[in-house]
């Protein structure tokens, strides 16, 4: 049965209806958590409530921060709540950590939040992926519980009174917080800790397994609408790229009518094949092996992963850039609209590998600059947690 989308706003009726759908789908724990029936991990140490969204990148970053925080401060119990479960991201990172609990979180309804705050009694609240919503901001401020925001836009129209520190991912996000009145003391310099999680070194065997003894170009098309995918594939073939290449495609809806990468038997693929990317674990290998990559729409994590491979990456719009600094770091040639312009650029990379290599090297340098920035800044965040 398809898991229904959760509701985490402040409407009691919508939260009740979402809970009913959950119970019908066998998701009673999510229904209970939506109304604040949470249980902290055992122990007597102070608690940190780590709250995140339903976005995979946010859940992954929250899990990594949970792990780092526990290593920095062993007396601190951490409760990570999310709005969508990603067991493959969570279990390996925090599943066995002592003093850590994780599961679905509460709706932004006063009754649910009062119950949650009573049961968790958090020393601090850290939100990852967005700032605290209206009711959480109001009730936590009433109780004198300070909040830290990591990689999140404001979720309120006024600056929450209890915001202690904000770590924006880029200048655009910082501007949104500043427009609400965030002070220089609250607002840190932009940094994206997600770069620290990006896989930057991969086994090079993927290309050999896919191509066998043939000299083929591999292409990665990411984030196109499923209904538009056939048009992109036709353009790829008309550009002559199918004559000596293989196309890997990931649609926004995860809807595929082609062979899937998860079902690949580790044998060479025929020239001209189209393969659906139905598992994100393949993205690091693709990023390092492809002749060209186009991200029509992408999450920040997928954007960083593509750039880390050192291959030429183009974007469907500036909104697909991982951070806004790329708009000044790269000229408009990396932002392409439409299949025809993308295939023309791919044709250039196939015919002139040096041009593609130059752009790929620039992309990788930008990624590593941002990663080094995050490496220098993470100790500041962890020290702040240590000093609470």
Buried (B, 14 or more C-beta within 10 A) or exposed (E): EEEBEBBBBBEBEBBBEBBEBBEEBEBEEBBBBBBBBBEBBEEEBBBBBBBBBBBBBBBBBBBBBBBBBBEBBEEBBBBBBBBBBBEEBBEEBBEEBEBBBBBBBBBBBBBBBBBBBEBBEBBBBBBBBBBBBBBBBBBBBEEEBBBBBBBBBBBBEEBBEBBBBBBBBBBBBBEBBBEBEBEEEBBBEBBBBBBBBBBBEBEEEBBEBBBEEEEBBBBBBBBBBBEEBEEBBEBBBEBEBBEBBBBBBBBBEEEBEBEEBEEBEEEBBEBBBBBBBBEBEBBBBBBBBBBBBBBBBBBBBBBBBBBBBBBBBBBBEEEBBBBBBBBEBBEEEBBBEEBEBBBEBBBBBBEEBEEBBEBBEBBBEBBBEBBEBBEEBBEEBBEBBEEE
